[in-house]
Amino acid sequence: MAARIKVSYQEKHELRAVAELLKPVVRSCKVIERCGNGRFKRAYMDLEIPGENVQQVQTCR
């Protein structure tokens, strides 16, 4: 299973901490340098989650 997540952060060490937690499943990470004049910076991470680790998730509506 593959997934893409958007990470919003203010300092580089925050992004490094998230990347370290997701390290086993991160395929790539793209940092967006220019996000306008906003308070947060962005990065997009592509994840590859092995099939045996995928659990069925129920959503609440």
C-alpha distance matrix in Angstrom:
0.0 3.8 6.8 10.5 13.2 17.0 19.2 22.9 25.4 29.2 29.7 27.8 27.9 25.7 22.9 23.4 23.1 19.8 18.5 20.0 18.3 14.8 15.9 13.8 10.4 12.1 11.8 14.6 16.9 19.3 22.4 24.4 28.0 29.9 29.0 32.5 34.7 32.3 32.2 28.5 26.7 23.1 20.2 16.7 13.9 10.8 8.3 5.9 5.2 6.4 6.3 9.8 9.4 7.7 10.9 12.1 13.4 16.7 18.0 21.7 23.7
3.8 0.0 3.8 7.1 10.2 13.8 16.2 19.9 22.5 26.2 26.7 24.9 25.3 23.2 20.2 20.9 21.1 17.6 16.2 18.3 17.0 13.3 14.4 13.2 9.4 9.9 9.3 11.5 13.6 15.7 18.8 20.7 24.3 26.2 25.4 28.9 31.3 29.0 29.0 25.4 23.4 19.7 16.7 13.2 10.5 7.2 5.6 4.6 6.0 8.6 9.7 13.0 11.9 10.4 13.4 14.5 15.1 18.2 18.8 22.3 23.9
6.8 3.8 0.0 3.8 6.6 10.3 12.9 16.4 19.2 23.0 23.9 22.4 22.9 20.5 17.6 18.9 19.0 15.3 14.5 17.0 15.6 12.1 13.9 13.6 9.9 9.6 9.8 11.0 12.0 13.9 16.5 18.1 21.8 23.5 22.3 25.7 27.9 25.5 25.5 21.9 20.1 16.5 13.9 10.4 8.2 5.9 5.1 6.6 7.8 11.2 12.5 15.3 13.4 11.6 14.0 14.8 14.4 17.1 17.1 20.3 21.8
10.5 7.1 3.8 0.0 3.8 6.9 9.9 13.3 16.2 19.9 20.9 19.6 20.6 18.2 15.1 16.9 17.4 13.8 13.1 16.2 15.3 12.1 13.9 14.6 11.1 9.5 9.8 9.5 9.6 10.7 13.1 14.5 18.1 19.7 18.5 22.0 24.2 21.9 22.1 18.5 16.6 12.9 10.3 6.8 5.5 4.5 6.0 9.0 10.8 14.5 16.1 18.8 16.6 15.1 17.2 18.0 17.0 19.4 18.7 21.5 22.7
13.2 10.2 6.6 3.8 0.0 3.8 6.4 9.9 12.9 16.6 17.9 17.0 17.9 15.1 12.5 14.7 14.9 11.2 11.4 14.7 13.5 11.0 13.5 14.9 11.9 10.2 11.5 10.8 9.6 10.6 12.0 13.2 16.7 18.1 16.6 20.0 21.8 19.1 18.9 15.4 13.8 10.3 8.3 5.7 5.3 6.7 7.9 11.3 12.6 16.4 18.2 20.4 17.6 16.3 17.9 18.6 17.0 19.2 18.2 20.5 21.8
17.0 13.8 10.3 6.9 3.8 0.0 3.8 6.6 9.9 13.5 15.2 14.7 16.2 13.3 10.9 13.9 14.4 11.1 11.8 15.3 14.7 12.8 15.2 17.3 14.8 12.5 13.8 12.1 9.8 9.7 9.9 10.4 13.7 14.8 13.0 16.3 18.0 15.3 15.3 11.7 10.3 6.8 5.8 4.6 6.5 9.1 11.1 14.7 16.2 20.1 21.9 24.0 21.2 19.9 21.3 21.9 19.9 21.8 20.2 22.1 23.0
19.2 16.2 12.9 9.9 6.4 3.8 0.0 3.8 6.4 10.2 11.7 11.4 12.6 9.6 7.5 10.9 11.2 8.3 9.7 13.1 12.7 11.7 14.1 16.8 15.0 12.7 14.7 12.8 9.9 10.1 9.3 10.3 12.9 14.3 12.6 15.9 17.0 14.1 13.2 9.5 8.2 5.6 5.1 6.2 7.6 11.0 12.5 16.3 17.5 21.3 23.5 25.2 22.0 21.2 22.6 23.6 21.5 23.4 21.9 23.5 24.7
22.9 19.9 16.4 13.3 9.9 6.6 3.8 0.0 3.8 7.2 9.7 10.5 12.1 9.1 8.1 11.9 12.3 10.3 12.2 15.3 15.2 14.9 17.2 20.1 18.7 16.3 18.2 16.0 12.7 12.1 10.1 10.2 11.9 12.8 10.5 13.4 13.9 10.8 9.5 5.9 5.6 4.7 6.6 8.9 11.1 14.6 16.3 20.1 21.3 25.0 27.2 28.8 25.5 24.7 25.7 26.5 24.1 25.6 23.8 24.9 25.8
25.4 22.5 19.2 16.2 12.9 9.9 6.4 3.8 0.0 3.8 6.0 7.4 8.9 6.2 6.3 10.0 10.5 9.7 11.7 14.4 14.8 15.3 17.2 20.6 19.8 17.3 19.5 17.2 13.7 13.3 10.6 11.1 11.7 13.0 11.4 14.0 13.8 10.9 8.7 5.3 5.3 6.4 8.2 11.3 13.1 16.8 18.3 22.0 23.2 26.8 29.3 30.5 27.2 26.8 27.9 29.0 26.7 28.4 26.7 27.7 28.8
29.2 26.2 23.0 19.9 16.6 13.5 10.2 7.2 3.8 0.0 3.8 6.9 8.7 7.2 8.4 11.4 12.2 12.4 14.4 16.6 17.5 18.4 20.0 23.5 23.1 20.5 22.5 20.0 16.3 15.6 12.3 12.3 11.8 12.7 11.5 13.4 12.3 9.9 7.0 5.0 5.9 8.7 10.9 14.4 16.4 20.2 21.8 25.5 26.8 30.3 32.9 34.1 30.7 30.5 31.6 32.7 30.3 31.9 30.1 30.9 31.8
29.7 26.7 23.9 20.9 17.9 15.2 11.7 9.7 6.0 3.8 0.0 3.8 5.5 5.6 7.1 9.1 10.4 11.6 13.1 14.8 16.3 17.6 18.6 22.4 22.4 19.8 21.9 19.4 15.9 15.5 12.3 13.2 12.2 14.0 13.7 15.8 15.0 13.1 10.4 8.6 8.1 10.5 11.8 15.3 16.7 20.4 21.9 25.4 26.8 30.1 33.0 34.0 30.7 30.9 32.3 33.8 31.7 33.6 32.2 33.2 34.4
27.8 24.9 22.4 19.6 17.0 14.7 11.4 10.5 7.4 6.9 3.8 0.0 3.8 5.3 5.3 6.3 8.7 10.2 10.6 12.3 14.5 15.6 15.9 19.7 20.0 17.2 19.1 16.5 13.2 13.1 10.3 12.1 11.3 14.0 14.5 17.1 17.0 15.4 13.3 10.9 9.1 10.4 10.5 13.8 14.7 18.3 19.8 23.1 24.7 27.9 31.1 32.1 29.0 29.5 31.2 33.1 31.3 33.6 32.5 33.9 35.3
27.9 25.3 22.9 20.6 17.9 16.2 12.6 12.1 8.9 8.7 5.5 3.8 0.0 3.8 5.4 4.9 6.1 8.7 9.7 10.3 12.5 14.3 14.7 18.4 19.3 17.1 19.5 17.6 14.7 15.5 13.2 15.4 15.0 17.7 17.9 20.5 20.1 18.3 15.6 13.2 12.1 13.1 12.8 15.7 15.8 19.2 20.0 23.1 24.2 27.2 30.4 31.0 27.8 28.6 30.2 32.2 30.6 32.9 32.1 33.5 35.3
25.7 23.2 20.5 18.2 15.1 13.3 9.6 9.1 6.2 7.2 5.6 5.3 3.8 0.0 3.8 5.4 5.1 6.5 8.7 9.9 11.0 12.7 14.0 17.6 17.9 15.9 18.7 17.0 13.9 14.9 12.7 14.7 15.0 17.3 16.7 19.5 19.1 16.6 14.0 11.2 10.6 11.2 11.2 13.8 14.0 17.6 18.2 21.5 22.3 25.5 28.4 29.1 25.7 26.2 27.4 29.3 27.4 29.5 28.5 29.8 31.5
22.9 20.2 17.6 15.1 12.5 10.9 7.5 8.1 6.3 8.4 7.1 5.3 5.4 3.8 0.0 3.8 5.4 5.2 6.1 8.5 10.0 10.7 11.7 15.4 15.3 12.8 15.2 13.2 10.1 11.2 9.5 11.9 12.8 15.6 15.2 18.4 18.8 16.6 14.6 11.3 9.5 9.1 8.0 10.5 10.6 14.1 15.1 18.4 19.8 23.0 26.0 27.1 23.9 24.3 26.0 27.8 26.2 28.5 27.7 29.3 31.0
23.4 20.9 18.9 16.9 14.7 13.9 10.9 11.9 10.0 11.4 9.1 6.3 4.9 5.4 3.8 0.0 3.8 5.5 5.0 6.0 8.7 9.9 9.9 13.7 14.5 12.3 14.8 13.2 10.8 12.6 11.4 14.5 15.1 18.3 18.5 21.7 22.1 20.1 18.0 14.9 13.0 12.5 10.9 12.8 12.0 15.1 15.5 18.4 19.6 22.5 25.8 26.5 23.5 24.5 26.4 28.7 27.4 30.1 29.7 31.5 33.5
23.1 21.1 19.0 17.4 14.9 14.4 11.2 12.3 10.5 12.2 10.4 8.7 6.1 5.1 5.4 3.8 0.0 3.8 5.5 5.1 6.4 8.8 9.7 13.2 14.3 12.9 16.1 15.3 13.2 15.3 14.4 17.2 18.1 20.9 20.6 23.7 23.8 21.3 18.9 15.8 14.7 14.2 12.8 14.4 13.2 16.1 15.8 18.6 19.1 21.9 25.0 25.2 21.9 23.0 24.5 26.8 25.5 28.0 27.7 29.4 31.6
19.8 17.6 15.3 13.8 11.2 11.1 8.3 10.3 9.7 12.4 11.6 10.2 8.7 6.5 5.2 5.5 3.8 0.0 3.8 5.4 5.2 6.3 8.4 11.6 11.8 10.4 13.7 13.1 11.1 13.4 13.0 15.7 17.4 20.0 19.3 22.6 23.1 20.4 18.3 14.9 13.6 12.3 10.6 11.5 10.1 13.0 12.6 15.6 16.1 19.2 22.1 22.6 19.3 19.9 21.4 23.6 22.1 24.7 24.3 26.2 28.3
18.5 16.2 14.5 13.1 11.4 11.8 9.7 12.2 11.7 14.4 13.1 10.6 9.7 8.7 6.1 5.0 5.5 3.8 0.0 3.8 5.5 5.1 5.6 9.3 9.6 7.6 10.6 10.0 8.5 11.4 11.7 15.0 16.8 19.9 19.7 23.3 24.2 21.9 20.3 16.7 14.6 12.9 10.3 10.7 8.6 11.0 10.8 13.5 14.6 17.5 20.8 21.6 18.7 19.6 21.7 24.1 23.2 26.1 26.0 28.2 30.4
20.0 18.3 17.0 16.2 14.7 15.3 13.1 15.3 14.4 16.6 14.8 12.3 10.3 9.9 8.5 6.0 5.1 5.4 3.8 0.0 3.8 5.5 5.0 8.4 10.1 9.3 12.6 12.7 11.8 14.9 15.2 18.6 20.0 23.2 23.2 26.6 27.3 25.0 23.0 19.6 17.8 16.5 14.0 14.4 12.1 14.0 12.9 15.0 15.5 17.8 21.2 21.4 18.4 20.0 22.0 24.8 24.1 27.2 27.5 29.7 32.2
18.3 17.0 15.6 15.3 13.5 14.7 12.7 15.2 14.8 17.5 16.3 14.5 12.5 11.0 10.0 8.7 6.4 5.2 5.5 3.8 0.0 3.8 5.6 7.9 9.2 9.5 13.2 13.9 13.3 16.5 16.9 20.1 21.9 24.8 24.2 27.6 28.3 25.5 23.5 20.0 18.8 17.1 14.9 14.8 12.3 13.9 12.1 14.0 13.7 16.1 19.1 19.0 15.7 17.2 18.8 21.6 20.8 23.8 24.2 26.4 29.1
14.8 13.3 12.1 12.1 11.0 12.8 11.7 14.9 15.3 18.4 17.6 15.6 14.3 12.7 10.7 9.9 8.8 6.3 5.1 5.5 3.8 0.0 3.8 5.7 5.8 6.0 9.8 10.9 10.8 14.3 15.5 18.6 21.0 23.8 23.3 26.9 28.0 25.4 23.8 20.2 18.5 16.2 13.4 12.5 9.4 10.3 8.4 10.3 10.3 13.1 16.2 16.7 13.6 14.8 16.9 19.6 19.0 22.3 22.7 25.3 27.8
15.9 14.4 13.9 13.9 13.5 15.2 14.1 17.2 17.2 20.0 18.6 15.9 14.7 14.0 11.7 9.9 9.7 8.4 5.6 5.0 5.6 3.8 0.0 3.8 5.5 5.3 8.6 9.9 10.5 14.2 15.7 19.2 21.3 24.5 24.6 28.2 29.5 27.2 25.7 22.1 19.9 17.7 14.6 13.8 10.5 11.0 9.3 10.6 11.2 13.3 16.9 17.4 14.8 16.6 19.2 22.1 22.1 25.5 26.1 28.8 31.4
13.8 13.2 13.6 14.6 14.9 17.3 16.8 20.1 20.6 23.5 22.4 19.7 18.4 17.6 15.4 13.7 13.2 11.6 9.3 8.4 7.9 5.7 3.8 0.0 3.8 6.1 8.7 11.3 13.0 16.7 18.8 22.2 24.6 27.7 27.6 31.3 32.8 30.4 29.1 25.4 23.3 20.8 17.5 16.0 12.4 11.8 9.1 8.9 8.8 10.1 13.7 14.0 11.8 14.0 16.9 20.1 20.6 24.2 25.4 28.4 31.1
10.4 9.4 9.9 11.1 11.9 14.8 15.0 18.7 19.8 23.1 22.4 20.0 19.3 17.9 15.3 14.5 14.3 11.8 9.6 10.1 9.2 5.8 5.5 3.8 0.0 3.8 6.4 9.3 11.2 14.9 17.3 20.5 23.3 26.1 25.8 29.6 31.3 28.9 27.9 24.1 22.0 19.1 15.7 13.6 9.8 8.5 5.4 5.3 5.8 8.1 11.7 12.8 10.6 12.0 15.1 17.9 18.4 21.9 22.9 26.1 28.6
12.1 9.9 9.6 9.5 10.2 12.5 12.7 16.3 17.3 20.5 19.8 17.2 17.1 15.9 12.8 12.3 12.9 10.4 7.6 9.3 9.5 6.0 5.3 6.1 3.8 0.0 3.8 5.7 7.4 11.1 13.6 16.9 19.6 22.6 22.5 26.3 28.1 26.0 25.2 21.5 18.9 16.0 12.4 10.4 6.7 6.0 4.6 6.4 8.5 11.3 14.7 16.3 14.2 15.0 18.1 20.5 20.5 23.9 24.3 27.3 29.5
11.8 9.3 9.8 9.8 11.5 13.8 14.7 18.2 19.5 22.5 21.9 19.1 19.5 18.7 15.2 14.8 16.1 13.7 10.6 12.6 13.2 9.8 8.6 8.7 6.4 3.8 0.0 3.8 7.2 10.4 13.6 16.7 19.6 22.5 22.8 26.6 28.9 27.1 26.8 23.0 20.1 17.0 13.2 10.8 7.4 5.4 5.3 6.2 9.5 11.8 15.1 17.3 15.9 16.5 19.8 22.0 22.4 25.7 26.1 29.3 31.2
14.6 11.5 11.0 9.5 10.8 12.1 12.8 16.0 17.2 20.0 19.4 16.5 17.6 17.0 13.2 13.2 15.3 13.1 10.0 12.7 13.9 10.9 9.9 11.3 9.3 5.7 3.8 0.0 3.8 6.7 10.0 13.1 15.9 18.9 19.5 23.2 25.6 24.1 24.0 20.3 17.1 14.1 10.3 8.2 5.7 5.2 7.2 9.4 12.7 15.4 18.5 20.9 19.2 19.5 22.6 24.5 24.3 27.4 27.4 30.3 31.9
16.9 13.6 12.0 9.6 9.6 9.8 9.9 12.7 13.7 16.3 15.9 13.2 14.7 13.9 10.1 10.8 13.2 11.1 8.5 11.8 13.3 10.8 10.5 13.0 11.2 7.4 7.2 3.8 0.0 3.8 6.5 9.8 12.5 15.5 16.0 19.8 22.0 20.4 20.3 16.6 13.4 10.5 6.8 5.7 4.4 6.4 9.0 12.0 15.0 18.1 21.1 23.3 21.1 21.2 23.9 25.7 25.0 27.8 27.3 29.9 31.3
19.3 15.7 13.9 10.7 10.6 9.7 10.1 12.1 13.3 15.6 15.5 13.1 15.5 14.9 11.2 12.6 15.3 13.4 11.4 14.9 16.5 14.3 14.2 16.7 14.9 11.1 10.4 6.7 3.8 0.0 3.8 6.5 9.3 12.2 13.0 16.7 19.2 18.1 18.5 15.1 11.5 8.7 5.5 5.2 6.4 8.6 11.9 15.0 18.1 21.3 24.1 26.5 24.4 24.1 26.7 28.1 27.1 29.6 28.7 31.1 32.1
22.4 18.8 16.5 13.1 12.0 9.9 9.3 10.1 10.6 12.3 12.3 10.3 13.2 12.7 9.5 11.4 14.4 13.0 11.7 15.2 16.9 15.5 15.7 18.8 17.3 13.6 13.6 10.0 6.5 3.8 0.0 3.8 6.0 9.1 10.1 13.8 15.9 14.9 15.2 12.0 8.3 6.2 4.2 6.5 8.7 11.7 14.7 18.1 20.9 24.2 27.1 29.2 26.8 26.5 28.8 30.2 28.8 31.1 29.9 31.9 32.9
24.4 20.7 18.1 14.5 13.2 10.4 10.3 10.2 11.1 12.3 13.2 12.1 15.4 14.7 11.9 14.5 17.2 15.7 15.0 18.6 20.1 18.6 19.2 22.2 20.5 16.9 16.7 13.1 9.8 6.5 3.8 0.0 3.8 5.8 6.7 10.3 12.9 12.3 13.3 10.6 7.0 5.5 5.7 7.9 11.1 14.0 17.3 20.7 23.5 27.0 29.5 31.9 29.4 28.8 30.9 31.8 30.2 32.1 30.5 32.3 32.8
28.0 24.3 21.8 18.1 16.7 13.7 12.9 11.9 11.7 11.8 12.2 11.3 15.0 15.0 12.8 15.1 18.1 17.4 16.8 20.0 21.9 21.0 21.3 24.6 23.3 19.6 19.6 15.9 12.5 9.3 6.0 3.8 0.0 3.8 6.4 9.2 11.3 11.6 12.6 10.6 7.2 7.6 8.6 11.5 14.4 17.4 20.6 24.0 26.7 30.2 32.9 35.1 32.6 32.1 34.2 35.3 33.6 35.5 33.8 35.4 35.9
29.9 26.2 23.5 19.7 18.1 14.8 14.3 12.8 13.0 12.7 14.0 14.0 17.7 17.3 15.6 18.3 20.9 20.0 19.9 23.2 24.8 23.8 24.5 27.7 26.1 22.6 22.5 18.9 15.5 12.2 9.1 5.8 3.8 0.0 3.8 5.7 8.4 9.4 11.3 10.3 7.8 8.7 10.8 13.4 16.8 19.7 23.0 26.5 29.1 32.7 35.2 37.5 34.9 34.1 36.0 36.7 34.7 36.3 34.3 35.6 35.7
29.0 25.4 22.3 18.5 16.6 13.0 12.6 10.5 11.4 11.5 13.7 14.5 17.9 16.7 15.2 18.5 20.6 19.3 19.7 23.2 24.2 23.3 24.6 27.6 25.8 22.5 22.8 19.5 16.0 13.0 10.1 6.7 6.4 3.8 0.0 3.8 6.5 6.4 8.8 7.8 6.2 7.2 10.2 12.7 16.3 19.3 22.5 26.1 28.4 32.1 34.3 36.6 33.9 32.8 34.3 34.7 32.5 33.8 31.6 32.6 32.5
32.5 28.9 25.7 22.0 20.0 16.3 15.9 13.4 14.0 13.4 15.8 17.1 20.5 19.5 18.4 21.7 23.7 22.6 23.3 26.6 27.6 26.9 28.2 31.3 29.6 26.3 26.6 23.2 19.8 16.7 13.8 10.3 9.2 5.7 3.8 0.0 3.8 5.6 8.9 9.4 9.1 10.7 13.9 16.4 20.1 23.0 26.1 29.8 32.0 35.7 37.9 40.2 37.4 36.2 37.5 37.8 35.4 36.4 33.9 34.7 34.3
34.7 31.3 27.9 24.2 21.8 18.0 17.0 13.9 13.8 12.3 15.0 17.0 20.1 19.1 18.8 22.1 23.8 23.1 24.2 27.3 28.3 28.0 29.5 32.8 31.3 28.1 28.9 25.6 22.0 19.2 15.9 12.9 11.3 8.4 6.5 3.8 0.0 3.8 6.7 8.7 9.6 12.2 15.8 18.6 22.2 25.4 28.2 31.9 34.0 37.7 39.9 41.9 39.0 37.9 39.0 39.3 36.6 37.5 35.0 35.4 35.0
32.3 29.0 25.5 21.9 19.1 15.3 14.1 10.8 10.9 9.9 13.1 15.4 18.3 16.6 16.6 20.1 21.3 20.4 21.9 25.0 25.5 25.4 27.2 30.4 28.9 26.0 27.1 24.1 20.4 18.1 14.9 12.3 11.6 9.4 6.4 5.6 3.8 0.0 3.8 5.6 7.5 10.1 13.8 16.7 20.1 23.3 25.9 29.7 31.4 35.2 37.2 39.1 36.0 34.9 35.8 36.0 33.3 34.1 31.5 31.9 31.7
32.2 29.0 25.5 22.1 18.9 15.3 13.2 9.5 8.7 7.0 10.4 13.3 15.6 14.0 14.6 18.0 18.9 18.3 20.3 23.0 23.5 23.8 25.7 29.1 27.9 25.2 26.8 24.0 20.3 18.5 15.2 13.3 12.6 11.3 8.8 8.9 6.7 3.8 0.0 3.8 7.0 10.1 13.8 16.9 19.8 23.4 25.6 29.3 30.8 34.5 36.7 38.3 35.0 34.1 34.9 35.3 32.6 33.5 31.0 31.3 31.4
28.5 25.4 21.9 18.5 15.4 11.7 9.5 5.9 5.3 5.0 8.6 10.9 13.2 11.2 11.3 14.9 15.8 14.9 16.7 19.6 20.0 20.2 22.1 25.4 24.1 21.5 23.0 20.3 16.6 15.1 12.0 10.6 10.6 10.3 7.8 9.4 8.7 5.6 3.8 0.0 3.8 6.6 10.1 13.3 16.1 19.6 21.8 25.6 27.0 30.8 33.0 34.6 31.4 30.5 31.5 32.1 29.5 30.7 28.5 29.1 29.6
26.7 23.4 20.1 16.6 13.8 10.3 8.2 5.6 5.3 5.9 8.1 9.1 12.1 10.6 9.5 13.0 14.7 13.6 14.6 17.8 18.8 18.5 19.9 23.3 22.0 18.9 20.1 17.1 13.4 11.5 8.3 7.0 7.2 7.8 6.2 9.1 9.6 7.5 7.0 3.8 0.0 3.8 7.1 10.6 13.5 17.1 19.5 23.3 25.2 28.9 31.3 33.1 30.1 29.4 30.8 31.7 29.4 31.0 29.1 30.1 30.7
23.1 19.7 16.5 12.9 10.3 6.8 5.6 4.7 6.4 8.7 10.5 10.4 13.1 11.2 9.1 12.5 14.2 12.3 12.9 16.5 17.1 16.2 17.7 20.8 19.1 16.0 17.0 14.1 10.5 8.7 6.2 5.5 7.6 8.7 7.2 10.7 12.2 10.1 10.1 6.6 3.8 0.0 3.8 6.9 10.0 13.5 16.1 19.9 21.9 25.6 27.9 29.9 27.0 26.2 27.8 28.6 26.6 28.3 26.5 27.9 28.6
20.2 16.7 13.9 10.3 8.3 5.8 5.1 6.6 8.2 10.9 11.8 10.5 12.8 11.2 8.0 10.9 12.8 10.6 10.3 14.0 14.9 13.4 14.6 17.5 15.7 12.4 13.2 10.3 6.8 5.5 4.2 5.7 8.6 10.8 10.2 13.9 15.8 13.8 13.8 10.1 7.1 3.8 0.0 3.8 6.6 10.1 12.8 16.5 18.7 22.4 24.9 27.0 24.3 23.7 25.6 26.8 25.1 27.3 25.9 27.8 28.8
16.7 13.2 10.4 6.8 5.7 4.6 6.2 8.9 11.3 14.4 15.3 13.8 15.7 13.8 10.5 12.8 14.4 11.5 10.7 14.4 14.8 12.5 13.8 16.0 13.6 10.4 10.8 8.2 5.7 5.2 6.5 7.9 11.5 13.4 12.7 16.4 18.6 16.7 16.9 13.3 10.6 6.9 3.8 0.0 3.8 6.7 9.8 13.4 15.8 19.4 21.8 24.2 21.7 20.9 23.0 24.0 22.6 24.9 23.8 26.0 27.0
13.9 10.5 8.2 5.5 5.3 6.5 7.6 11.1 13.1 16.4 16.7 14.7 15.8 14.0 10.6 12.0 13.2 10.1 8.6 12.1 12.3 9.4 10.5 12.4 9.8 6.7 7.4 5.7 4.4 6.4 8.7 11.1 14.4 16.8 16.3 20.1 22.2 20.1 19.8 16.1 13.5 10.0 6.6 3.8 0.0 3.8 6.3 9.9 12.4 15.9 18.5 20.8 18.3 17.9 20.3 21.8 20.8 23.5 23.0 25.5 27.0
10.8 7.2 5.9 4.5 6.7 9.1 11.0 14.6 16.8 20.2 20.4 18.3 19.2 17.6 14.1 15.1 16.1 13.0 11.0 14.0 13.9 10.3 11.0 11.8 8.5 6.0 5.4 5.2 6.4 8.6 11.7 14.0 17.4 19.7 19.3 23.0 25.4 23.3 23.4 19.6 17.1 13.5 10.1 6.7 3.8 0.0 3.8 6.9 9.9 13.2 15.7 18.3 16.4 15.8 18.6 20.1 19.7 22.6 22.4 25.4 26.8
8.3 5.6 5.1 6.0 7.9 11.1 12.5 16.3 18.3 21.8 21.9 19.8 20.0 18.2 15.1 15.5 15.8 12.6 10.8 12.9 12.1 8.4 9.3 9.1 5.4 4.6 5.3 7.2 9.0 11.9 14.7 17.3 20.6 23.0 22.5 26.1 28.2 25.9 25.6 21.8 19.5 16.1 12.8 9.8 6.3 3.8 0.0 3.8 6.2 9.7 12.4 14.7 12.7 12.4 15.4 17.3 17.3 20.5 20.9 24.0 26.0
5.9 4.6 6.6 9.0 11.3 14.7 16.3 20.1 22.0 25.5 25.4 23.1 23.1 21.5 18.4 18.4 18.6 15.6 13.5 15.0 14.0 10.3 10.6 8.9 5.3 6.4 6.2 9.4 12.0 15.0 18.1 20.7 24.0 26.5 26.1 29.8 31.9 29.7 29.3 25.6 23.3 19.9 16.5 13.4 9.9 6.9 3.8 0.0 3.8 6.4 9.2 11.8 10.6 10.6 14.1 16.3 17.1 20.5 21.5 24.9 27.0
5.2 6.0 7.8 10.8 12.6 16.2 17.5 21.3 23.2 26.8 26.8 24.7 24.2 22.3 19.8 19.6 19.1 16.1 14.6 15.5 13.7 10.3 11.2 8.8 5.8 8.5 9.5 12.7 15.0 18.1 20.9 23.5 26.7 29.1 28.4 32.0 34.0 31.4 30.8 27.0 25.2 21.9 18.7 15.8 12.4 9.9 6.2 3.8 0.0 3.8 6.4 8.5 6.8 7.1 10.6 13.1 14.3 17.9 19.4 22.9 25.3
6.4 8.6 11.2 14.5 16.4 20.1 21.3 25.0 26.8 30.3 30.1 27.9 27.2 25.5 23.0 22.5 21.9 19.2 17.5 17.8 16.1 13.1 13.3 10.1 8.1 11.3 11.8 15.4 18.1 21.3 24.2 27.0 30.2 32.7 32.1 35.7 37.7 35.2 34.5 30.8 28.9 25.6 22.4 19.4 15.9 13.2 9.7 6.4 3.8 0.0 3.8 5.6 5.6 7.0 10.7 13.5 15.5 19.3 21.3 24.9 27.5
6.3 9.7 12.5 16.1 18.2 21.9 23.5 27.2 29.3 32.9 33.0 31.1 30.4 28.4 26.0 25.8 25.0 22.1 20.8 21.2 19.1 16.2 16.9 13.7 11.7 14.7 15.1 18.5 21.1 24.1 27.1 29.5 32.9 35.2 34.3 37.9 39.9 37.2 36.7 33.0 31.3 27.9 24.9 21.8 18.5 15.7 12.4 9.2 6.4 3.8 0.0 3.8 5.4 5.4 8.8 11.2 13.9 17.4 19.8 23.5 26.0
9.8 13.0 15.3 18.8 20.4 24.0 25.2 28.8 30.5 34.1 34.0 32.1 31.0 29.1 27.1 26.5 25.2 22.6 21.6 21.4 19.0 16.7 17.4 14.0 12.8 16.3 17.3 20.9 23.3 26.5 29.2 31.9 35.1 37.5 36.6 40.2 41.9 39.1 38.3 34.6 33.1 29.9 27.0 24.2 20.8 18.3 14.7 11.8 8.5 5.6 3.8 0.0 3.8 5.7 8.2 11.2 14.1 17.6 20.5 23.9 26.9
9.4 11.9 13.4 16.6 17.6 21.2 22.0 25.5 27.2 30.7 30.7 29.0 27.8 25.7 23.9 23.5 21.9 19.3 18.7 18.4 15.7 13.6 14.8 11.8 10.6 14.2 15.9 19.2 21.1 24.4 26.8 29.4 32.6 34.9 33.9 37.4 39.0 36.0 35.0 31.4 30.1 27.0 24.3 21.7 18.3 16.4 12.7 10.6 6.8 5.6 5.4 3.8 0.0 3.8 6.4 9.9 12.1 15.8 18.3 21.7 24.7
7.7 10.4 11.6 15.1 16.3 19.9 21.2 24.7 26.8 30.5 30.9 29.5 28.6 26.2 24.3 24.5 23.0 19.9 19.6 20.0 17.2 14.8 16.6 14.0 12.0 15.0 16.5 19.5 21.2 24.1 26.5 28.8 32.1 34.1 32.8 36.2 37.9 34.9 34.1 30.5 29.4 26.2 23.7 20.9 17.9 15.8 12.4 10.6 7.1 7.0 5.4 5.7 3.8 0.0 3.8 6.7 8.9 12.6 15.1 18.6 21.5
10.9 13.4 14.0 17.2 17.9 21.3 22.6 25.7 27.9 31.6 32.3 31.2 30.2 27.4 26.0 26.4 24.5 21.4 21.7 22.0 18.8 16.9 19.2 16.9 15.1 18.1 19.8 22.6 23.9 26.7 28.8 30.9 34.2 36.0 34.3 37.5 39.0 35.8 34.9 31.5 30.8 27.8 25.6 23.0 20.3 18.6 15.4 14.1 10.6 10.7 8.8 8.2 6.4 3.8 0.0 3.7 6.2 9.6 12.6 15.9 19.1
12.1 14.5 14.8 18.0 18.6 21.9 23.6 26.5 29.0 32.7 33.8 33.1 32.2 29.3 27.8 28.7 26.8 23.6 24.1 24.8 21.6 19.6 22.1 20.1 17.9 20.5 22.0 24.5 25.7 28.1 30.2 31.8 35.3 36.7 34.7 37.8 39.3 36.0 35.3 32.1 31.7 28.6 26.8 24.0 21.8 20.1 17.3 16.3 13.1 13.5 11.2 11.2 9.9 6.7 3.7 0.0 3.8 6.6 9.9 13.2 16.1
13.4 15.1 14.4 17.0 17.0 19.9 21.5 24.1 26.7 30.3 31.7 31.3 30.6 27.4 26.2 27.4 25.5 22.1 23.2 24.1 20.8 19.0 22.1 20.6 18.4 20.5 22.4 24.3 25.0 27.1 28.8 30.2 33.6 34.7 32.5 35.4 36.6 33.3 32.6 29.5 29.4 26.6 25.1 22.6 20.8 19.7 17.3 17.1 14.3 15.5 13.9 14.1 12.1 8.9 6.2 3.8 0.0 3.8 6.5 9.8 12.9
16.7 18.2 17.1 19.4 19.2 21.8 23.4 25.6 28.4 31.9 33.6 33.6 32.9 29.5 28.5 30.1 28.0 24.7 26.1 27.2 23.8 22.3 25.5 24.2 21.9 23.9 25.7 27.4 27.8 29.6 31.1 32.1 35.5 36.3 33.8 36.4 37.5 34.1 33.5 30.7 31.0 28.3 27.3 24.9 23.5 22.6 20.5 20.5 17.9 19.3 17.4 17.6 15.8 12.6 9.6 6.6 3.8 0.0 3.8 6.7 9.7
18.0 18.8 17.1 18.7 18.2 20.2 21.9 23.8 26.7 30.1 32.2 32.5 32.1 28.5 27.7 29.7 27.7 24.3 26.0 27.5 24.2 22.7 26.1 25.4 22.9 24.3 26.1 27.4 27.3 28.7 29.9 30.5 33.8 34.3 31.6 33.9 35.0 31.5 31.0 28.5 29.1 26.5 25.9 23.8 23.0 22.4 20.9 21.5 19.4 21.3 19.8 20.5 18.3 15.1 12.6 9.9 6.5 3.8 0.0 3.8 6.4
21.7 22.3 20.3 21.5 20.5 22.1 23.5 24.9 27.7 30.9 33.2 33.9 33.5 29.8 29.3 31.5 29.4 26.2 28.2 29.7 26.4 25.3 28.8 28.4 26.1 27.3 29.3 30.3 29.9 31.1 31.9 32.3 35.4 35.6 32.6 34.7 35.4 31.9 31.3 29.1 30.1 27.9 27.8 26.0 25.5 25.4 24.0 24.9 22.9 24.9 23.5 23.9 21.7 18.6 15.9 13.2 9.8 6.7 3.8 0.0 3.8
23.7 23.9 21.8 22.7 21.8 23.0 24.7 25.8 28.8 31.8 34.4 35.3 35.3 31.5 31.0 33.5 31.6 28.3 30.4 32.2 29.1 27.8 31.4 31.1 28.6 29.5 31.2 31.9 31.3 32.1 32.9 32.8 35.9 35.7 32.5 34.3 35.0 31.7 31.4 29.6 30.7 28.6 28.8 27.0 27.0 26.8 26.0 27.0 25.3 27.5 26.0 26.9 24.7 21.5 19.1 16.1 12.9 9.7 6.4 3.8 0.0
